[in-house]
Amino acid sequence: MDRAGNLSDENMNKFNVPKTECLHGPVECGHCHVATPLSTELPKGAPVHRVRRLAVADSRKQRWQSAVPEEVAYWEGWCKTKGLKWKDDFEFRFQPDTELGRDITNDLDIPSGGTLHLLDVGAGPATSLGKRWEGHTVELTAVDPLADHYNALLSRYGLTPPVPTSLASAETLVNSFPLNHFDVVHARNSIDHSLDAPQAVDQMLAVAKSGGWVILAHSISEATAAENNGFHTWNFFTHDGDFIIEKYGGEQINITRRYAGIAQVACDAMLDKRWLTVRMKKLVASVAGDSESTPVEVPEALVENLTEGDVVYVLSQVQAAFDSLNQSRYALDQIRHVLSRCSSPNTTTGPRRTQHSVETLPAVDEGLRARADAHYGNADWAEAGRHYQELTRHYRDDVEIWRRWRDCARRQGHKVLANLILGDALRIHPEWKHQFEEPLPDPTETAAADLVCR
């Protein structure tokens, strides 16, 4: 895959991607995998999309900046040779009367004579999108964080694209455009080159209209193919029909689940060409996050009686809300404030510990453990985690409950919560350290074995 988004045969065999059942028929065509079709109905009580605020480590910014010269050099060769070996693509970009593809217009409900507001993010020197749609007016805007470099190259080689590229970063689109404005926000082979790909997707949703579309077209696992060189630091792929963004060698973010109730997501993966198209239909309006974090006032009496287990419990609830409802970083600021208020002024050992007597806890449901184990065996991590979390308050000395609660958090990608659970367990029983280092058996395999035995 070149930077212009043209498919090549390089690295095609680098991945042993398992083929999945094709929706075109009962026989695998080996060409594509399509996620669950999109519904046009809005869910009842859907939350608003609260725009996330960008927070990127300086080291990542420096890494991205260091790759800029290589990227500019590539595009200089593209301008100088008018497309390198992709001459047709070059000509298409500079023709003013090219038609928009059906991938852009098929799902739009804009009446004849109406106007399509279209944004191309990471467009490069000249957008790869068409400029016309019969019977409609097309207002196409192209942006790129390296627009100043590209415009200098265009001037040097006497090139004038029909739609000029303006300066804007994918991670900060709301600084350049109003919320809920565009019918379609498009990106081709660019977001996986960005400074912060999950943030870029959030910003694309923010400037799309409610009922509008975000369309992403990228190589599958490009960071792995490029061995983390240059701008290639993010992997895009699907798992069980969900859209996953992975920082190379780091955490994975399930975009489908993160925006549940906010956007419906469909993935179309051309496995033989390592090409992934993701279509996100925005269901709700976006609202700006709080510009300043307002600390939550916690009554001193409550803090006095707050145990470490209580803190972890509250944290897990806010973490779940943060993931499922896409709350802003304001939620995390509240967590930090609550944790800081739980620090004892007389000790440096962390949150204050006060033991609850058994009598102060509600009676434990005798069937809770069985339900927790059943959900765990069915890989329902969220439900199992909630049950195990409740069980730790009644059975603080049962290491298996703690291990499974932590395992549920890890399998959902809640690394911070998993570490807090581990820390809380080891403060109660330091001797458990070696038991936490032992891997848990795969619950799905255990469940299958149980069925065979029966």
BAKOLBA-691755 format. One record per residue (C-alpha): residue in one letter; y, z, x. Coordinates in Angstrom, 2 decimals, padded with zeros to 5 digits. Layout:
BEGIN
@residu A; yy Y; zz Z; xx X
...
//
This chain:
BEGIN
@residu M; yy 000.00; zz 000.00; xx 000.00
@residu D; yy 003.33; zz -000.99; xx 001.51
@residu R; yy 006.61; zz 000.83; xx 000.82
@residu A; yy 007.66; zz -001.79; xx -001.71
@residu G; yy 004.67; zz -000.87; xx -003.86
@residu N; yy 002.56; zz -003.93; xx -003.08
@residu L; yy -001.20; zz -003.42; xx -003.02
@residu S; yy -003.07; zz -004.08; xx 000.22
@residu D; yy -006.69; zz -003.76; xx 001.29
@residu E; yy -005.91; zz -001.19; xx 003.98
@residu N; yy -007.58; zz 002.19; xx 003.55
@residu M; yy -009.32; zz 000.98; xx 000.35
@residu N; yy -012.68; zz 002.19; xx 001.58
@residu K; yy -011.30; zz 005.41; xx 003.03
@residu F; yy -012.04; zz 007.31; xx -000.17
@residu N; yy -015.40; zz 007.69; xx -001.82
@residu V; yy -013.96; zz 007.98; xx -005.33
@residu P; yy -016.59; zz 008.57; xx -008.00
@residu K; yy -016.43; zz 006.12; xx -010.86
@residu T; yy -015.95; zz 007.55; xx -014.31
@residu E; yy -016.79; zz 006.21; xx -017.74
@residu C; yy -014.43; zz 003.44; xx -018.76
@residu L; yy -012.97; zz 003.49; xx -022.23
@residu H; yy -013.38; zz -000.28; xx -022.44
@residu G; yy -017.02; zz 000.16; xx -023.38
@residu P; yy -020.24; zz 002.07; xx -022.70
@residu V; yy -020.78; zz 000.32; xx -019.36
@residu E; yy -018.61; zz 001.25; xx -016.40
@residu C; yy -016.38; zz -001.58; xx -015.32
@residu G; yy -015.63; zz 000.21; xx -012.04
@residu H; yy -012.00; zz -000.68; xx -012.46
@residu C; yy -010.21; zz 002.01; xx -014.38
@residu H; yy -010.25; zz 005.42; xx -015.91
@residu V; yy -008.01; zz 006.19; xx -018.86
@residu A; yy -007.19; zz 009.69; xx -020.04
@residu T; yy -007.06; zz 010.77; xx -023.67
@residu P; yy -004.79; zz 008.38; xx -025.63
@residu L; yy -001.36; zz 009.70; xx -026.45
@residu S; yy -000.51; zz 011.02; xx -029.89
@residu T; yy 002.91; zz 010.37; xx -031.36
@residu E; yy 002.99; zz 013.60; xx -033.35
@residu L; yy 005.11; zz 016.51; xx -032.11
@residu P; yy 003.26; zz 019.83; xx -031.92
@residu K; yy 004.53; zz 022.58; xx -034.21
@residu G; yy 006.65; zz 025.17; xx -032.46
@residu A; yy 006.82; zz 023.16; xx -029.23
@residu P; yy 008.98; zz 024.81; xx -026.56
@residu V; yy 012.07; zz 023.28; xx -025.05
@residu H; yy 011.90; zz 021.89; xx -021.55
@residu R; yy 013.86; zz 024.31; xx -019.39
@residu V; yy 014.88; zz 022.43; xx -016.26
@residu R; yy 013.60; zz 023.89; xx -013.02
@residu R; yy 015.90; zz 024.68; xx -010.14
@residu L; yy 015.17; zz 023.24; xx -006.71
@residu A; yy 014.19; zz 025.60; xx -003.90
@residu V; yy 012.83; zz 023.81; xx -000.82
@residu A; yy 012.06; zz 025.37; xx 002.55
@residu D; yy 014.28; zz 024.23; xx 005.43
@residu S; yy 011.22; zz 023.16; xx 007.40
@residu R; yy 010.24; zz 020.71; xx 004.67
@residu K; yy 013.78; zz 019.30; xx 004.53
@residu Q; yy 013.76; zz 018.80; xx 008.30
@residu R; yy 010.38; zz 017.10; xx 008.14
@residu W; yy 011.63; zz 014.70; xx 005.47
@residu Q; yy 014.84; zz 013.92; xx 007.34
@residu S; yy 012.91; zz 013.19; xx 010.52
@residu A; yy 011.02; zz 010.42; xx 008.69
@residu V; yy 014.17; zz 008.62; xx 007.47
@residu P; yy 014.60; zz 006.33; xx 010.55
@residu E; yy 011.06; zz 004.98; xx 010.18
@residu E; yy 011.63; zz 004.25; xx 006.48
@residu V; yy 014.96; zz 002.51; xx 007.13
@residu A; yy 013.39; zz 000.44; xx 009.91
@residu Y; yy 010.71; zz -000.78; xx 007.52
@residu W; yy 013.27; zz -001.89; xx 004.94
@residu E; yy 015.37; zz -003.58; xx 007.61
@residu G; yy 012.37; zz -005.75; xx 008.42
@residu W; yy 011.96; zz -006.40; xx 004.70
@residu C; yy 015.59; zz -007.53; xx 004.37
@residu K; yy 015.55; zz -009.57; xx 007.56
@residu T; yy 012.40; zz -011.52; xx 006.65
@residu K; yy 013.08; zz -011.53; xx 002.91
@residu G; yy 010.02; zz -009.61; xx 001.90
@residu L; yy 007.78; zz -009.51; xx 004.99
@residu K; yy 004.47; zz -010.91; xx 003.63
@residu W; yy 005.41; zz -010.18; xx 000.00
@residu K; yy 007.79; zz -013.08; xx -000.64
@residu D; yy 007.17; zz -013.25; xx -004.39
@residu D; yy 008.09; zz -009.60; xx -004.82
@residu F; yy 011.30; zz -010.13; xx -002.87
@residu E; yy 012.32; zz -013.10; xx -005.02
@residu F; yy 011.57; zz -011.20; xx -008.22
@residu R; yy 013.83; zz -008.33; xx -007.21
@residu F; yy 016.78; zz -010.61; xx -006.58
@residu Q; yy 016.48; zz -012.74; xx -009.74
@residu P; yy 018.91; zz -011.60; xx -012.47
@residu D; yy 016.98; zz -012.97; xx -015.47
@residu T; yy 013.47; zz -011.58; xx -014.95
@residu E; yy 011.76; zz -010.06; xx -017.98
@residu L; yy 010.74; zz -006.42; xx -018.18
@residu G; yy 007.00; zz -005.88; xx -018.13
@residu R; yy 005.07; zz -004.73; xx -021.17
@residu D; yy 004.26; zz -001.50; xx -019.34
@residu I; yy 007.92; zz -000.61; xx -019.89
@residu T; yy 008.57; zz -002.00; xx -023.37
@residu N; yy 005.27; zz -001.73; xx -025.29
@residu D; yy 005.68; zz 001.83; xx -026.55
@residu L; yy 009.42; zz 001.75; xx -027.20
@residu D; yy 010.77; zz 002.12; xx -030.72
@residu I; yy 014.13; zz 000.45; xx -030.18
@residu P; yy 015.14; zz -001.97; xx -032.96
@residu S; yy 016.16; zz -005.54; xx -032.23
@residu G; yy 019.75; zz -005.62; xx -031.05
@residu G; yy 019.48; zz -002.08; xx -029.66
@residu T; yy 020.05; zz -000.92; xx -026.12
@residu L; yy 017.40; zz 000.22; xx -023.67
@residu H; yy 018.63; zz 002.87; xx -021.23
@residu L; yy 016.36; zz 002.56; xx -018.19
@residu L; yy 016.41; zz 004.48; xx -014.89
@residu D; yy 014.45; zz 003.41; xx -011.80
@residu V; yy 014.02; zz 006.32; xx -009.38
@residu G; yy 013.42; zz 005.60; xx -005.70
@residu A; yy 014.21; zz 001.94; xx -006.28
@residu G; yy 014.70; zz 001.00; xx -002.63
@residu P; yy 017.29; zz -001.67; xx -001.71
@residu A; yy 016.61; zz -003.60; xx -004.94
@residu T; yy 014.76; zz -002.47; xx -008.07
@residu S; yy 011.35; zz -003.98; xx -008.75
@residu L; yy 011.92; zz -003.87; xx -012.52
@residu G; yy 012.83; zz -006.81; xx -014.73
@residu K; yy 016.39; zz -007.05; xx -016.04
@residu R; yy 015.96; zz -008.56; xx -019.51
@residu W; yy 014.18; zz -007.71; xx -022.77
@residu E; yy 014.38; zz -010.36; xx -025.45
@residu G; yy 016.41; zz -009.26; xx -028.46
@residu H; yy 017.75; zz -006.17; xx -026.69
@residu T; yy 020.43; zz -005.09; xx -024.26
@residu V; yy 019.08; zz -003.57; xx -021.05
@residu E; yy 021.17; zz -001.01; xx -019.19
@residu L; yy 019.25; zz -000.61; xx -015.95
@residu T; yy 020.28; zz 001.98; xx -013.37
@residu A; yy 018.63; zz 002.13; xx -009.93
@residu V; yy 018.89; zz 005.14; xx -007.61
@residu D; yy 017.52; zz 006.15; xx -004.23
@residu P; yy 018.27; zz 009.00; xx -001.79
@residu L; yy 018.62; zz 006.41; xx 001.00
@residu A; yy 020.92; zz 004.10; xx -000.97
@residu D; yy 023.69; zz 004.25; xx 001.63
@residu H; yy 021.29; zz 003.09; xx 004.34
@residu Y; yy 019.91; zz 000.32; xx 002.14
@residu N; yy 023.30; zz -000.94; xx 001.05
@residu A; yy 024.34; zz -001.20; xx 004.70
@residu L; yy 021.23; zz -003.30; xx 005.38
@residu L; yy 021.94; zz -005.56; xx 002.42
@residu S; yy 025.47; zz -006.12; xx 003.63
@residu R; yy 024.26; zz -006.87; xx 007.16
@residu Y; yy 021.86; zz -009.57; xx 005.96
@residu G; yy 024.11; zz -011.01; xx 003.23
@residu L; yy 021.94; zz -009.91; xx 000.28
@residu T; yy 023.26; zz -008.93; xx -003.16
@residu P; yy 020.76; zz -007.56; xx -005.70
@residu P; yy 021.47; zz -008.07; xx -009.44
@residu V; yy 021.39; zz -004.28; xx -009.93
@residu P; yy 022.87; zz -002.27; xx -007.05
@residu T; yy 021.10; zz 000.90; xx -005.97
@residu S; yy 023.21; zz 004.06; xx -006.26
@residu L; yy 022.86; zz 007.27; xx -004.29
@residu A; yy 020.83; zz 009.98; xx -006.06
@residu S; yy 017.80; zz 012.08; xx -005.17
@residu A; yy 014.82; zz 012.39; xx -007.49
@residu E; yy 014.90; zz 016.16; xx -007.08
@residu T; yy 018.49; zz 016.47; xx -008.36
@residu L; yy 018.84; zz 013.78; xx -011.04
@residu V; yy 020.60; zz 016.18; xx -013.43
@residu N; yy 023.50; zz 016.29; xx -010.96
@residu S; yy 024.06; zz 012.57; xx -011.54
@residu F; yy 023.00; zz 011.98; xx -015.16
@residu P; yy 023.17; zz 013.84; xx -018.48
@residu L; yy 020.13; zz 015.55; xx -019.91
@residu N; yy 018.08; zz 013.70; xx -022.55
@residu H; yy 019.73; zz 010.34; xx -021.83
@residu F; yy 017.27; zz 007.59; xx -020.80
@residu D; yy 014.64; zz 005.88; xx -022.95
@residu V; yy 012.47; zz 005.27; xx -019.87
@residu V; yy 012.57; zz 006.88; xx -016.43
@residu H; yy 010.45; zz 004.89; xx -014.00
@residu A; yy 009.26; zz 005.36; xx -010.42
@residu R; yy 007.01; zz 003.07; xx -008.40
@residu N; yy 005.57; zz 004.12; xx -005.05
@residu S; yy 008.42; zz 006.55; xx -004.42
@residu I; yy 007.86; zz 010.04; xx -005.83
@residu D; yy 004.92; zz 010.70; xx -003.50
@residu H; yy 007.43; zz 010.01; xx -000.68
@residu S; yy 009.94; zz 012.52; xx -002.01
@residu L; yy 011.03; zz 015.88; xx -000.67
@residu D; yy 009.46; zz 017.75; xx -003.61
@residu A; yy 007.27; zz 015.64; xx -005.91
@residu P; yy 006.73; zz 018.25; xx -008.69
@residu Q; yy 010.47; zz 018.91; xx -008.82
@residu A; yy 011.12; zz 015.16; xx -008.99
@residu V; yy 008.81; zz 014.82; xx -012.01
@residu D; yy 010.59; zz 017.74; xx -013.70
@residu Q; yy 013.97; zz 016.07; xx -013.13
@residu M; yy 012.72; zz 012.74; xx -014.47
@residu L; yy 011.62; zz 014.52; xx -017.65
@residu A; yy 014.98; zz 016.28; xx -017.84
@residu V; yy 017.03; zz 013.07; xx -018.00
@residu A; yy 014.59; zz 011.30; xx -020.37
@residu K; yy 015.26; zz 011.46; xx -024.09
@residu S; yy 013.06; zz 013.47; xx -026.40
@residu G; yy 010.58; zz 010.80; xx -027.50
@residu G; yy 011.28; zz 008.86; xx -024.29
@residu W; yy 008.95; zz 008.06; xx -021.43
@residu V; yy 008.44; zz 008.90; xx -017.77
@residu I; yy 006.33; zz 006.25; xx -016.03
@residu L; yy 004.90; zz 006.83; xx -012.55
@residu A; yy 003.03; zz 004.11; xx -010.63
@residu H; yy 001.68; zz 005.18; xx -007.25
@residu S; yy -001.21; zz 004.93; xx -004.81
@residu I; yy -004.00; zz 007.43; xx -005.22
@residu S; yy -003.98; zz 010.13; xx -002.51
@residu E; yy -001.53; zz 008.28; xx -000.28
@residu A; yy -000.83; zz 011.32; xx 001.92
@residu T; yy -004.50; zz 011.55; xx 002.84
@residu A; yy -004.70; zz 007.79; xx 003.46
@residu A; yy -001.64; zz 007.91; xx 005.71
@residu E; yy -002.85; zz 011.13; xx 007.38
@residu N; yy 000.33; zz 012.98; xx 006.43
@residu N; yy 002.58; zz 010.69; xx 008.47
@residu G; yy 006.22; zz 009.94; xx 007.69
@residu F; yy 007.19; zz 010.37; xx 004.05
@residu H; yy 003.53; zz 010.53; xx 002.99
@residu T; yy 003.11; zz 014.24; xx 002.23
@residu W; yy 002.07; zz 014.26; xx -001.46
@residu N; yy -001.21; zz 013.16; xx -003.07
@residu F; yy -001.35; zz 011.89; xx -006.66
@residu F; yy -004.73; zz 011.71; xx -008.42
@residu T; yy -006.55; zz 012.60; xx -011.63
@residu H; yy -009.17; zz 015.25; xx -012.33
@residu D; yy -010.95; zz 015.47; xx -015.66
@residu G; yy -008.26; zz 013.18; xx -017.06
@residu D; yy -005.41; zz 015.45; xx -015.91
@residu F; yy -002.62; zz 014.34; xx -013.58
@residu I; yy -002.66; zz 016.34; xx -010.33
@residu I; yy -000.02; zz 016.50; xx -007.60
@residu E; yy -001.19; zz 017.98; xx -004.31
@residu K; yy 000.86; zz 018.93; xx -001.29
@residu Y; yy -001.10; zz 017.56; xx 001.67
@residu G; yy -003.37; zz 020.36; xx 002.83
@residu G; yy -001.82; zz 022.75; xx 000.30
@residu E; yy -001.66; zz 023.73; xx -003.34
@residu Q; yy -002.50; zz 021.51; xx -006.29
@residu I; yy -000.34; zz 021.41; xx -009.43
@residu N; yy -001.84; zz 020.26; xx -012.71
@residu I; yy 001.10; zz 018.38; xx -014.23
@residu T; yy -000.75; zz 017.77; xx -017.50
@residu R; yy -001.18; zz 021.50; xx -018.08
@residu R; yy 002.22; zz 022.48; xx -016.72
@residu Y; yy 003.93; zz 020.38; xx -019.38
@residu A; yy 001.55; zz 021.07; xx -022.25
@residu G; yy 003.67; zz 021.05; xx -025.41
@residu I; yy 006.55; zz 019.46; xx -023.50
@residu A; yy 005.07; zz 016.08; xx -022.65
@residu Q; yy 001.83; zz 014.28; xx -023.38
@residu V; yy 000.28; zz 012.71; xx -020.31
@residu A; yy -002.05; zz 009.73; xx -019.97
@residu C; yy -003.49; zz 008.49; xx -016.68
@residu D; yy -004.81; zz 005.02; xx -015.86
@residu A; yy -006.49; zz 004.88; xx -012.45
@residu M; yy -007.55; zz 001.55; xx -010.94
@residu L; yy -010.14; zz 003.02; xx -008.62
@residu D; yy -010.97; zz -000.18; xx -006.77
@residu K; yy -007.31; zz -000.59; xx -005.77
@residu R; yy -006.48; zz 003.12; xx -005.45
@residu W; yy -003.62; zz 002.73; xx -007.91
@residu L; yy -002.61; zz 005.31; xx -010.50
@residu T; yy -000.25; zz 004.83; xx -013.44
@residu V; yy 000.85; zz 007.94; xx -015.31
@residu R; yy 002.70; zz 007.78; xx -018.64
@residu M; yy 004.39; zz 010.92; xx -019.91
@residu K; yy 005.79; zz 010.95; xx -023.45
@residu K; yy 008.47; zz 013.61; xx -023.70
@residu L; yy 008.11; zz 015.67; xx -026.88
@residu V; yy 011.06; zz 018.06; xx -026.77
@residu A; yy 014.65; zz 018.26; xx -025.60
@residu S; yy 015.60; zz 019.58; xx -022.16
@residu V; yy 018.03; zz 022.42; xx -021.68
@residu A; yy 019.69; zz 023.58; xx -018.48
@residu G; yy 018.24; zz 026.67; xx -016.83
@residu D; yy 020.45; zz 029.70; xx -016.28
@residu S; yy 022.86; zz 029.04; xx -013.44
@residu E; yy 022.73; zz 032.71; xx -012.48
@residu S; yy 019.83; zz 035.08; xx -012.82
@residu T; yy 020.58; zz 038.13; xx -014.95
@residu P; yy 018.44; zz 041.09; xx -013.88
@residu V; yy 016.34; zz 042.78; xx -016.53
@residu E; yy 017.34; zz 046.39; xx -017.03
@residu V; yy 014.20; zz 048.53; xx -016.93
@residu P; yy 014.51; zz 052.09; xx -018.30
@residu E; yy 013.91; zz 054.68; xx -015.60
@residu A; yy 011.42; zz 056.52; xx -017.81
@residu L; yy 009.30; zz 053.39; xx -018.02
@residu V; yy 009.43; zz 052.81; xx -014.27
@residu E; yy 008.36; zz 056.41; xx -013.61
@residu N; yy 005.08; zz 055.85; xx -015.48
@residu L; yy 004.39; zz 052.32; xx -014.27
@residu T; yy 001.17; zz 051.86; xx -012.29
@residu E; yy 000.38; zz 049.06; xx -009.92
@residu G; yy -002.10; zz 047.74; xx -012.46
@residu D; yy 000.70; zz 047.61; xx -015.02
@residu V; yy 002.86; zz 045.61; xx -012.62
@residu V; yy 000.07; zz 043.10; xx -012.02
@residu Y; yy -000.51; zz 042.88; xx -015.76
@residu V; yy 003.16; zz 042.11; xx -016.45
@residu L; yy 003.27; zz 039.65; xx -013.59
@residu S; yy 000.23; zz 037.76; xx -014.89
@residu Q; yy 001.78; zz 037.47; xx -018.34
@residu V; yy 005.03; zz 036.08; xx -016.99
@residu Q; yy 003.08; zz 033.77; xx -014.67
@residu A; yy 001.12; zz 032.43; xx -017.65
@residu A; yy 004.32; zz 031.86; xx -019.60
@residu F; yy 005.90; zz 030.23; xx -016.59
@residu D; yy 003.03; zz 027.74; xx -016.29
@residu S; yy 002.40; zz 026.99; xx -019.96
@residu L; yy 005.97; zz 026.94; xx -021.25
@residu N; yy 007.64; zz 025.60; xx -018.11
@residu Q; yy 010.22; zz 028.38; xx -017.89
@residu S; yy 012.85; zz 028.14; xx -015.17
@residu R; yy 012.91; zz 030.05; xx -011.92
@residu Y; yy 014.83; zz 032.68; xx -013.86
@residu A; yy 011.44; zz 034.05; xx -014.91
@residu L; yy 010.45; zz 034.57; xx -011.29
@residu D; yy 013.75; zz 036.29; xx -010.60
@residu Q; yy 012.92; zz 038.73; xx -013.37
@residu I; yy 009.56; zz 039.43; xx -011.75
@residu R; yy 011.18; zz 040.20; xx -008.42
@residu H; yy 013.66; zz 042.53; xx -010.08
@residu V; yy 010.96; zz 044.44; xx -011.97
@residu L; yy 008.91; zz 044.81; xx -008.79
@residu S; yy 011.94; zz 046.04; xx -006.85
@residu R; yy 012.62; zz 048.67; xx -009.53
@residu C; yy 009.05; zz 049.89; xx -009.15
@residu S; yy 009.56; zz 050.75; xx -005.47
@residu S; yy 009.51; zz 054.46; xx -004.82
@residu P; yy 012.58; zz 055.81; xx -002.97
@residu N; yy 010.35; zz 058.38; xx -001.27
@residu T; yy 007.70; zz 056.11; xx 000.16
@residu T; yy 007.37; zz 052.77; xx 001.91
@residu T; yy 003.85; zz 052.09; xx 000.76
@residu G; yy 004.82; zz 049.82; xx -002.13
@residu P; yy 004.96; zz 050.26; xx -005.90
@residu R; yy 004.71; zz 053.80; xx -007.25
@residu R; yy 001.25; zz 054.81; xx -008.40
@residu T; yy 000.75; zz 057.21; xx -011.27
@residu Q; yy -002.71; zz 057.64; xx -012.68
@residu H; yy -003.19; zz 057.22; xx -016.40
@residu S; yy -005.72; zz 059.56; xx -017.89
@residu V; yy -008.59; zz 057.96; xx -019.76
@residu E; yy -007.33; zz 059.58; xx -022.96
@residu T; yy -004.03; zz 057.64; xx -022.83
@residu L; yy -005.80; zz 054.26; xx -022.81
@residu P; yy -006.99; zz 052.62; xx -026.02
@residu A; yy -010.71; zz 052.69; xx -026.63
@residu V; yy -012.42; zz 049.83; xx -024.85
@residu D; yy -014.08; zz 047.18; xx -026.98
@residu E; yy -017.77; zz 047.40; xx -026.17
@residu G; yy -018.14; zz 043.63; xx -026.50
@residu L; yy -015.24; zz 042.84; xx -024.15
@residu R; yy -017.38; zz 042.57; xx -021.01
@residu A; yy -019.85; zz 040.26; xx -022.74
@residu R; yy -017.04; zz 038.00; xx -023.95
@residu A; yy -015.44; zz 038.00; xx -020.51
@residu D; yy -018.71; zz 037.01; xx -018.86
@residu A; yy -019.31; zz 034.31; xx -021.48
@residu H; yy -015.88; zz 032.75; xx -020.91
@residu Y; yy -016.43; zz 032.99; xx -017.16
@residu G; yy -019.77; zz 031.22; xx -017.45
@residu N; yy -018.11; zz 028.46; xx -019.48
@residu A; yy -015.36; zz 028.05; xx -016.86
@residu D; yy -012.70; zz 029.14; xx -019.35
@residu W; yy -010.70; zz 030.80; xx -016.56
@residu A; yy -007.62; zz 031.72; xx -018.57
@residu E; yy -009.51; zz 033.53; xx -021.34
@residu A; yy -011.96; zz 035.17; xx -018.94
@residu G; yy -009.09; zz 036.33; xx -016.73
@residu R; yy -007.35; zz 038.01; xx -019.66
@residu H; yy -010.53; zz 039.88; xx -020.56
@residu Y; yy -011.31; zz 040.96; xx -017.00
@residu Q; yy -007.71; zz 042.06; xx -016.59
@residu E; yy -008.07; zz 044.39; xx -019.56
@residu L; yy -011.41; zz 045.65; xx -018.26
@residu T; yy -009.88; zz 046.72; xx -014.92
@residu R; yy -007.76; zz 049.24; xx -016.78
@residu H; yy -010.88; zz 050.93; xx -018.11
@residu Y; yy -013.32; zz 050.36; xx -015.26
@residu R; yy -011.18; zz 050.65; xx -012.13
@residu D; yy -014.24; zz 051.35; xx -009.96
@residu D; yy -016.21; zz 048.22; xx -010.94
@residu V; yy -015.72; zz 045.79; xx -008.04
@residu E; yy -017.35; zz 042.88; xx -009.87
@residu I; yy -014.70; zz 042.97; xx -012.61
@residu W; yy -011.93; zz 042.87; xx -010.04
@residu R; yy -013.60; zz 040.03; xx -008.12
@residu R; yy -014.01; zz 037.92; xx -011.22
@residu W; yy -010.43; zz 038.53; xx -012.38
@residu R; yy -009.18; zz 037.38; xx -008.98
@residu D; yy -011.52; zz 034.39; xx -009.04
@residu C; yy -010.13; zz 033.35; xx -012.45
@residu A; yy -006.60; zz 033.49; xx -011.07
@residu R; yy -007.53; zz 031.43; xx -008.01
@residu R; yy -009.31; zz 028.78; xx -010.06
@residu Q; yy -006.15; zz 028.35; xx -012.17
@residu G; yy -004.05; zz 027.90; xx -009.03
@residu H; yy -002.26; zz 031.28; xx -009.36
@residu K; yy -002.32; zz 032.13; xx -005.65
@residu V; yy 000.37; zz 034.80; xx -005.87
@residu L; yy -001.39; zz 036.57; xx -008.71
@residu A; yy -004.75; zz 036.35; xx -006.90
@residu N; yy -003.26; zz 038.02; xx -003.83
@residu L; yy -001.69; zz 040.75; xx -005.94
@residu I; yy -005.01; zz 041.45; xx -007.66
@residu L; yy -006.71; zz 041.70; xx -004.27
@residu G; yy -004.02; zz 044.02; xx -002.94
@residu D; yy -004.19; zz 046.27; xx -005.98
@residu A; yy -007.98; zz 046.50; xx -005.79
@residu L; yy -008.01; zz 047.32; xx -002.07
@residu R; yy -005.37; zz 050.02; xx -002.47
@residu I; yy -007.72; zz 051.74; xx -004.92
@residu H; yy -010.91; zz 051.04; xx -002.92
@residu P; yy -010.22; zz 049.92; xx 000.70
@residu E; yy -013.98; zz 049.82; xx 001.29
@residu W; yy -014.21; zz 046.77; xx -001.01
@residu K; yy -012.73; zz 044.44; xx 001.62
@residu H; yy -016.05; zz 042.96; xx 002.74
@residu Q; yy -017.21; zz 042.48; xx -000.84
@residu F; yy -014.13; zz 040.39; xx -001.63
@residu E; yy -014.87; zz 038.22; xx 001.40
@residu E; yy -018.26; zz 037.27; xx -000.04
@residu P; yy -018.11; zz 034.12; xx -002.21
@residu L; yy -018.92; zz 034.45; xx -005.89
@residu P; yy -021.75; zz 032.28; xx -007.26
@residu D; yy -020.65; zz 029.25; xx -009.23
@residu P; yy -020.53; zz 030.50; xx -012.86
@residu T; yy -021.40; zz 027.10; xx -014.31
@residu E; yy -024.55; zz 026.91; xx -012.17
@residu T; yy -025.44; zz 030.47; xx -013.14
@residu A; yy -024.99; zz 029.63; xx -016.83
@residu A; yy -027.19; zz 026.56; xx -016.47
@residu A; yy -029.88; zz 028.60; xx -014.74
@residu D; yy -029.79; zz 031.13; xx -017.56
@residu L; yy -030.36; zz 028.37; xx -020.09
@residu V; yy -033.36; zz 027.09; xx -018.13
@residu C; yy -034.84; zz 030.59; xx -017.99
@residu R; yy -034.48; zz 030.96; xx -021.72
//
